[in-house]
Amino acid sequence: YSHHLTLGWTFSYLFFFHKFTSFKYPQTTVFTKAVQLLLILKMVSVADEVQEFIQVKKQEVTSCPRSPEIGVIPQMPGLVEILCYSYCYVGLMTGLFYRYRTYHDWLNQPDPSVIPTWKPLRYRLIMIPVFATSFLAVSHFFPPNYVESDAFYERGLCFRLFYAMLYSFVFRLRNYVTWTAWTMFISAYWHGLCPGYHLSFLTIPFCLVAEEAMESGVLRHLSLSGRVFGDWIHWFLKMMAYDYLCVGFHLRTFEGTIRYWRSVYYCVHVGAVGFFVVGKVLGSQRNRGSLKGKGGTPENRQRQE
């Protein structure tokens, strides 16, 4: 239960420093909140990896020896290893979150000299002026605050959808969002109890369910050329959903977020429901068709025998 205890303790710690400021503690800065977020992600992740390691070791005792599990840490980390991983400059002051197994592999590379370093660095340095110029230009000509004005909602539907795309473009240049259910929930908790954050975050798992239904019911059964076309449509719809949800991060309030979503007819929510139903229906039809091709259901095959 180490991962559950770690989760409870870290969230209690985060709640205390976010909500209780009457104990003569100084106000938490934005930089401190960012460090807290990364440390909490790392602590919960380490606890989960340790739990996974313990389960694998138990299975090895009760079953035949197998090759090492992919992605599982090779050994239990000690206090020193956990502290070094937690406060490593890479991933705390720069970069994004990564798991302990990634940190371990980084320090134990068999041949680090073959890993390219200067070429990716040069590419990023070259792209910095491009990203900075794009960010300033789009922010100037299409200010995000315009979404909060009444004049914005007097414009047409296509313009409102287009503006969400521009806003999400600015959002991508400022932030890199990890699209997993776990990090989404922690991020919403860390950002605060703003309804707009949670409305957006809680919509994402619903979209992922619809995406999985379409993948299993439609996309994986397409031909090669059909799959290429389907992947392009999939990418476009995913970016559209991202644009749609980014508005909640900017508006933050329940009323503002719902007002915008209502103005575009809840297109992502409605689309997710439609894709989920279509994916499930087509998937069940394909399953029934495959059973008939194999002689019917198992009960029918037994009767025939």
Secondary structure, 3 states (H helix, E strand, C coil): CHHHHHHHHHHHHHHHHHHCCCCCCCCCCHHHHHHHHHHHHHHHHHHHHHHHHHHHHHHHHHCCCCCCCCCCCCCCCCHHHHHHHHCCCECCCECCCCCHHHHHHHHCCCCHHHCCCHHHHHHHHHHHHHHHHHHHHHHHHCCHHHHHCCCHHHCCHHHHHHHHHHHHHHHHHHCCCCCCHHHHHHHHHHHCCCHHHHHHHHHHHHHHHHHHHHHHHCHHHCCHHHHHHHHHHHHHHHHHHHHHHHHHHHHCCHHHHHHHHHHCCCHHHHHHHHHHHHHHHHHHHHHHHHHHHCCCCHHHHHHHC
